[in-house]
Amino acid sequence: MSDAPRRDDDDNVPSPCISICVLDASQSYCTGCGRTLREIAAWTDMSADEKRAVVASLAERLARAHTP
């Protein structure tokens, strides 16, 4: 076993990017992952809690966008 400090998996929030980088008609968010341009640009500087908050909002955001 290593004596090196273990990184907490909770701090490793993966990007929701699915490599379909297209802005919606209003250019408010990416139609692939659902994030705004501001969220995409700030992702690497966000805390794990901030990233989790963004990820938690994406399903609803994309669902609203696809509702007529």
Residue pairs with C-beta under 8 A, 6 or more apart in sequence:
10 48
11 48
12 48
13 48
13 51
13 52
13 55
15 33
15 43
16 33
16 34
16 35
16 54
16 55
16 58
17 32
17 33
17 40
18 32
18 33
19 32
20 30
20 31
20 32
20 33
21 30
21 32
22 30
22 31
22 32
23 29
23 30
23 31
23 37
24 30
24 31
24 65
27 37
28 36
29 35
29 36
29 37
29 61
29 65
30 36
30 37
30 40
31 62
31 65
33 40
33 58
34 57
34 58
34 59
34 61
34 62
34 65
35 43
35 54
35 58
39 54
43 51
43 54
46 54
